[in-house]
């Protein structure tokens, strides 16, 4: 005999139990994400390198799934093969089980997995540098292109700058017929919409050096503007690291009674900013260093006369003149029979330069074209100012372009008397 179910039992059987079964089976009825779904989630995520870059292959490194914790963690590496964006990228993808199913909660880079981003072309790097370097732009506008094949490129990943950023260290060392240009750059790139975008170009150091010297004919033209009658090129001192060089000449300045020889140095400065001539000079910086002198004073010189305050009888013979170790001093063979009386002092002052024969004397340079000739006298001067003086002194002025500009003068005491050549 069958026993009828009570009403509450029927309610439990037909209404409550199905609901309990649904709740009990909910945790295990939703399958975890398939690999294809994971790749699709990564491909469409804003955290992926670009939505326009297609994942061509992948590898699941490991997967940690916990139904109890309702968590699924996937470690994977994906590959792209775009012409300008070839990547090998590793991620950690975290899924959490919600009522609506497994939801992608987080994506981050997996630092223990492969990570490389290639495809940044050499041509783009050069183009970005050429656009940023104002020196290159200005130079090429004036003189034409610099070569673009002298590059050394080192790539570095900037993890702290951007997950999809790349730092590039570039060294350029190129030459044309005018200059050698050296520069180091640091460039920062990021991926934007599947393209390499240059964020900044920083020039760490840059300089240029000349790649040629001015011709001797060009520096000869500078010498033609200077006050020398003749010159000869000697040598060139190059300092191209500082865009400079100095050209040296031997030059002669001619006088009525001789000549002086100088070493002339012309400093030149190199600059690409001067379109007329890259090598320029400043005439105020040209220097001359005295080297030696040639004298045309050999022979006899004399002067005789008197006035209300002096009386003199001067005679000087100049013989052989030779250079010494000191470029400003010359040895001379000279003979003198000279007396100067200072009548204004009632003959209290007498000056002598008397030698028995040719004796050794000196010619000392006092300045441009001016010298002093000294000869030891056998007689000592007399008078208040002349007493004790035994050196005969003559002043030599080589002069200018005419004979009248130069001459010899008695300068051994009292007045100054110009001598005449016999």
C-alpha positions, 0 to 999 in steps of 0.5 A, a space after each residue: 500500500 502506497 503512502 501519500 506524500 505530504 505537501 511539504 515533501 512534494 514541495 521539497 522534491 519538485 522545487 527546492 532540490 533542483 535549485 540545490 542541484 544547480 547551485 552545487 554544480 555551478 562551480 564545476 560546470 563553467 569550463 576554464 578559458 581555452 587557449 584560443 580564448 586566452 590569445 583572443 583576450 590578449 589580442 584585444 586587450 589595451 595592455 597588448 602592444 597594439 590592437 593592429 598587430 596580429 599574434 601569429 604564434 604562442 606558447 603556454 609556459 605554465 598554467 596554474 588553475 585553482 577551482 577552489 580559489 576560482 583563479 586561473 593564472 596563465 604564463 605565456 609567450 606570444 609572437 608577432 611577425 609584422 615587417 616593422 614589429 617582430 616581437 617575442 613577448 611574455 605575459 602573466 594573465 590572471 582570470 577570476 571566476 565570477 557568476 558570469 564566468 571566467 573574467 580576465 582580471 589582470 595582464 602584466 609582463 612576465 619578466 622571467 620569460 622572453 621579451 624582445 621587440 624588433 623591427 625598428 629600421 636603421 633608416 627610421 633612426 637616421 631619419 629621426 636624427 636627421 630631423 632633430 639635429 639642427 647642425 646637420 640640417 643647416 650644414 646640408 642646406 649649405 653644402 650638401 648631404 653628409 654620408 649616412 652610413 657611418 653609424 654605430 647603433 646600440 639598443 637598450 630596453 627602457 623597462 621603467 620608461 615604457 613596457 613597449 619602449 626602446 632606448 637607442 644609443 647612436 654614434 655618428 662619425 662621418 666625413 665629407 670633403 670639408 668636415 668630419 662630424 662626430 655626435 652621440 645621441 640617445 633616442 627614445 621610442 614607443 609603440 603607438 598603434 603598431 608603429 614606432 614613434 620617436 618620443 625624444 632625441 637627446 644629443 649627448 655630445 657633438 663636434 666637427 673638425 676640418 677635413 682640409 687645410 687652406 692652400 699655401 696660395 691662400 695664406 700667401 695672399 694674407 702675407 701680401 697684405 702685411 708690411 714685408 718685402 719678401 716672405 717664404 712659407 715654413 710650416 703649418 701647425 694643425 690643431 683640428 680638434 679645436 678647429 684651428 691651425 697656425 701657418 708660419 712664414 719667414 718674412 723680411 722687412 727691408 730698410 735703407 741700411 739693412 733688413 730684419 727677418 721675422 717668423 710670422 705666425 698666422 692663426 686660422 680658425 675653421 667654421 662652417 658658419 662662414 659661407 665665403 671661406 671656412 678658414 678665416 683669420 683675424 689680422 690682430 692675432 697675427 704675430 711676428 717674432 724677430 729672428 735676425 738682422 742684416 746691416 748695411 753700415 760697414 765703412 767709415 762715418 764721420 761728423 765735425 762741427 761746432 755751435 754755441 754750446 758744443 764742439 765735436 769731431 766724430 769718426 767711426 769705422 764699422 767692420 765685420 758684423 756677426 750674429 751671436 747666440 742672442 738674436 737681439 745682440 750682434 758682435 761688431 769690429 769697430 774703430 773710433 776716434 771721436 770727441 764731443 765737448 759740451 761747451 755749455 758747461 765751459 768744457 766741464 764735460 768731455 766725452 771720448 770714444 777712441 780706440 787704438 785699432 779695430 776692437 770688439 763691440 756690440 750692436 744691441 736691438 732696441 726695437 724695430 729697425 733701431 739698434 745701439 752700437 757700443 765700443 770701449 774707449 781707451 780714454 775716460 770722459 771728463 767733467 761733471 757728467 763725462 767723468 768715468 764714462 769709457 764707452 762710446 755709444 752710437 745709435 743706429 736707425 736702419 730707417 724706412 724705404 729711403 736712405 734719408 730715413 736711416 743713419 748713424 748718430 753719436 749718442 755717447 754723451 752730450 748732444 746727439 749728432 748724425 754722422 755722414 757716410 764717407 
